Every structure is written in structure tokens, then in C-alpha cells.
Amino acid sequence: MSDVINAAVEQLNAKVGGSYDGSAKFVIEDEGSIMLDDAGARAADEDAEVTMTADADTFKEIMDGELDPTQAFMTGRLTIDGDMGQAMKLAQVL
């Protein structure tokens, strides 16, 4: 597992923990995947209600609060596949 994935899992658990009542997958290009659900974040590649894909730099900017997830989506830096309602709910906590 990559250092990028490990750091992202830690950041997601610190921000969201087990308070997310859906399932989301973050695909960080060339690094791996992270699952987030009511059990928290973990490195995994499973089916989810929504899948969000971005490069490592974009994901880091979102997690650090430097880039709004909606802006990342609107500019093509973040792609979303699946339940857009879940994506919007998650964007509020990131």
C-alpha cells in the first residue's frame, strides 16, 4: 500500500470517522483506492454508492481544504460515478 493511500486513510478517518452513513470509494490515480462507510476509511477496492476519482495532488488539495470538491468536479479535476446525492453529502464534510 502506498504512502499516499495510508496518509489519505488517516486524514479521512480524522475528518469523517464512522459518521458517514453511505458508501464511497476514492480512486487516487496510480496509487490505489480507499473505501469510506459507517466503519470509517480503509484501503480497499469494493463496490460503493459513489466513486470519486482524482490524481494524488487533487485529492490532497481537497483533503487539506485548499480545493473545494465541487470546484474540483466542475473543473474536471475530480470525476464522480454513481449517486450524486452521496457525493454532495460527502463534499459537505470534506
Secondary structure, DSSP 8 states (H G I E B T S, - for coil): --HHHHHHHHHHHHHTTT---S-EEEEETTTEEEEEETTEEEE-----SEEEEE-HHHHHHHHTTSS-HHHHHHTTSEEEEE-HHHHHHHHHH-
